[in-house]
Amino acid sequence: MTSITSKAYTIHFEGAQFKALKQFLKSKSFSSYFILCDENTLHNCLPLLITACPVLAEAEIIEIESGETNKSLDIASLIWQSLLEQGADRSCLLINLGGGVVSDLGGFCASVYKRGIPFIHIPTSSLAMADASVGGKTGIDFAGIKNSIGTFQEPEGVFIYTGFLQTLPLRHLQNGLAEIYKIALIADKKFWAQLSSLKMDALIHQSVVLKNKIVLKDPKEKNLRKVLNFGHSLGHALEAHLLALGVDILHGEAIVAGMIMETHVAWQKKLITAHQRDEICFALSAWFELPEFEFTLEELLPYLKNDKKNKKESLQFALVSGIGKCDTDVNCTLIQIKKAITFYPSYLND
Ligand SMILES: NC(=O)c1ccc[n+]([C@@H]2O[C@H](COP(=O)([O-])OP(=O)(O)OC[C@H]3O[C@@H](n4cnc5c(N)ncnc54)[C@H](O)[C@@H]3O)[C@@H](O)[C@H]2O)c1
């Protein structure tokens, strides 16, 4: 696979030898290495990485517990504490070895520790490879609101080795597919038509190509980048609502439900035809197992109101406007959102 150059860094597609990573480490003179991982990537991915790249055997390991609840200020504090105690200076390198939780959290910690230290991502989940490790967004969840504290900070490089996916549980593999299908739907008609025939490596590569093109044009999400939020207004609200109830829901699972509901809003707004609405919803419900939960507008509303895309009092969504196209800053009424929430159960799997 060919490497993809982003603004100030390169997204490398690696083989088991991690040639690009070894070259990168050789070309810089970092004072020390720190590897952030969780218990799963420590066990499944770190040994492979160190075998391929023996210089990393001297790295200090910072291990966190896996799971979204650890993308928090408390865990960020522990990471900063650990960096301080182990003498991390501004010339050290933080290596985020993990899924989106590790890359968001590690990127955030690095972006503010001593006013910023270099970091790289070595994503190990399909979601992190296809989406979270690209685009320079870092962050933590705060006060029950996802990604409410964070920075835009680009890594020094991203090194994707899809061999890590061999140990990723199937449910998490599917989770990453949700963002891949989303980007095809909003940005590339041909890719959307090919989705079920492509292998994982090709899906991830094309997804990164598309996301990179978008973030290069609009790194700070002023305009175009907002298209990436399709499915995320209702998806994030549903995810936060269910997580607050203690329900086990993954980001991608909530986003698929969000995409179905927001497709219905797009149809109400006359951005797509009924035929396109049905094609999109049918495809998503055939490819993914949809979360089977009942929820109401009243339950999602507090989270929707906190959505960063809103302007003053109006709820603004990014909405699909054809296969491979998306409009941003679309004002949506509560009645339209309520209709979409009512529509969702008709697409639950049998
Ligand atoms: N920054 C961005 O642009 C961006 C974009 C999309 C999502 N995100 C964030 O990404 C996070 C979700 O990422 P995720 O789905 O990767 O979750 P995650 O990091 O929790 O990883 C999922 C699970 O898989 C395990 N795991 C990861 N790689 C493994 C491997 N190779 N083998 C075995 N187990 C492995 C992890 O330990 C974890 O239990 C969310 O917090 C979301 O907000 C960020």
The ligand as an SDF file (V2000), in Angstrom:
LIG
                    3D

 44 48  0  0  0  0  0  0  0  0999 V2000
   -9.8060   11.4940   16.9750 N   0  0  0  0  0  0  0  0  0  0  0  0
  -10.6820   11.1320   16.0470 C   0  0  0  0  0  0  0  0  0  0  0  0
  -10.7160   11.7000   14.9490 O   0  0  0  0  0  0  0  0  0  0  0  0
  -11.6450   10.0240   16.3400 C   0  0  0  0  0  0  0  0  0  0  0  0
  -12.4510    9.5120   15.3030 C   0  0  0  0  0  0  0  0  0  0  0  0
  -13.3090    8.4470   15.5930 C   0  0  0  0  0  0  0  0  0  0  0  0
  -13.3520    7.9070   16.8710 C   0  0  0  0  0  0  0  0  0  0  0  0
  -12.5640    8.4280   17.8500 N   0  0  0  0  0  0  0  0  0  0  0  0
  -12.5930    7.8730   19.2030 C   0  0  0  0  0  0  0  0  0  0  0  0
  -12.0940    6.5360   19.1690 O   0  0  0  0  0  0  0  0  0  0  0  0
  -12.5900    5.8340   20.3160 C   0  0  0  0  0  0  0  0  0  0  0  0
  -13.0250    4.4470   19.9270 C   0  0  0  0  0  0  0  0  0  0  0  0
  -11.9250    3.7510   19.3900 O   0  0  0  0  0  0  0  0  0  0  0  0
  -11.8680    2.1460   19.3700 P   0  0  0  0  0  0  0  0  0  0  0  0
  -13.1110    1.6190   18.8220 O   0  0  0  0  0  0  0  0  0  0  0  0
  -10.5950    1.7640   18.7490 O   0  0  0  0  0  0  0  0  0  0  0  0
  -11.9170    1.7980   20.9210 O   0  0  0  0  0  0  0  0  0  0  0  0
  -10.8190    1.2680   21.9610 P   0  0  0  0  0  0  0  0  0  0  0  0
   -9.5930    2.0490   21.9090 O   0  0  0  0  0  0  0  0  0  0  0  0
  -11.5510    1.1520   23.2390 O   0  0  0  0  0  0  0  0  0  0  0  0
  -10.4780   -0.2000   21.4020 O   0  0  0  0  0  0  0  0  0  0  0  0
  -11.4580   -1.1830   21.3680 C   0  0  0  0  0  0  0  0  0  0  0  0
  -11.0900   -2.4280   22.1770 C   0  0  0  0  0  0  0  0  0  0  0  0
  -10.2310   -3.2280   21.3880 O   0  0  0  0  0  0  0  0  0  0  0  0
   -9.0330   -3.5200   22.1320 C   0  0  0  0  0  0  0  0  0  0  0  0
   -7.9850   -3.6170   21.1480 N   0  0  0  0  0  0  0  0  0  0  0  0
   -7.4880   -2.6390   20.3620 C   0  0  0  0  0  0  0  0  0  0  0  0
   -6.6260   -3.1510   19.4870 N   0  0  0  0  0  0  0  0  0  0  0  0
   -6.5680   -4.4780   19.7190 C   0  0  0  0  0  0  0  0  0  0  0  0
   -5.8740   -5.5500   19.1010 C   0  0  0  0  0  0  0  0  0  0  0  0
   -5.1070   -5.3680   18.0270 N   0  0  0  0  0  0  0  0  0  0  0  0
   -6.0420   -6.7850   19.6030 N   0  0  0  0  0  0  0  0  0  0  0  0
   -6.8810   -7.0030   20.6520 C   0  0  0  0  0  0  0  0  0  0  0  0
   -7.5950   -6.0350   21.2590 N   0  0  0  0  0  0  0  0  0  0  0  0
   -7.4250   -4.7880   20.7770 C   0  0  0  0  0  0  0  0  0  0  0  0
   -8.9090   -2.4040   23.1150 C   0  0  0  0  0  0  0  0  0  0  0  0
   -8.1380   -2.7840   24.2230 O   0  0  0  0  0  0  0  0  0  0  0  0
  -10.3620   -2.1680   23.4820 C   0  0  0  0  0  0  0  0  0  0  0  0
  -10.7760   -3.1130   24.4350 O   0  0  0  0  0  0  0  0  0  0  0  0
  -13.7280    6.6840   20.8710 C   0  0  0  0  0  0  0  0  0  0  0  0
  -13.3040    7.2940   22.0540 O   0  0  0  0  0  0  0  0  0  0  0  0
  -13.9780    7.7350   19.7890 C   0  0  0  0  0  0  0  0  0  0  0  0
  -14.4570    8.9520   20.3170 O   0  0  0  0  0  0  0  0  0  0  0  0
  -11.7130    9.4680   17.6030 C   0  0  0  0  0  0  0  0  0  0  0  0
  1  2  1  0
  2  3  2  0
  2  4  1  0
  4  5  1  0
  4 44  2  0
  5  6  2  0
  6  7  1  0
  7  8  2  0
  8  9  1  0
  8 44  1  0
  9 10  1  0
  9 42  1  0
 10 11  1  0
 11 12  1  0
 11 40  1  0
 12 13  1  0
 13 14  1  0
 14 15  2  0
 14 16  1  0
 14 17  1  0
 17 18  1  0
 18 19  2  0
 18 20  1  0
 18 21  1  0
 21 22  1  0
 22 23  1  0
 23 24  1  0
 23 38  1  0
 24 25  1  0
 25 26  1  0
 25 36  1  0
 26 27  1  0
 26 35  1  0
 27 28  2  0
 28 29  1  0
 29 30  1  0
 29 35  2  0
 30 31  1  0
 30 32  2  0
 32 33  1  0
 33 34  2  0
 34 35  1  0
 36 37  1  0
 36 38  1  0
 38 39  1  0
 40 41  1  0
 40 42  1  0
 42 43  1  0
M  CHG  2   8   1  16  -1
M  END
$$$$
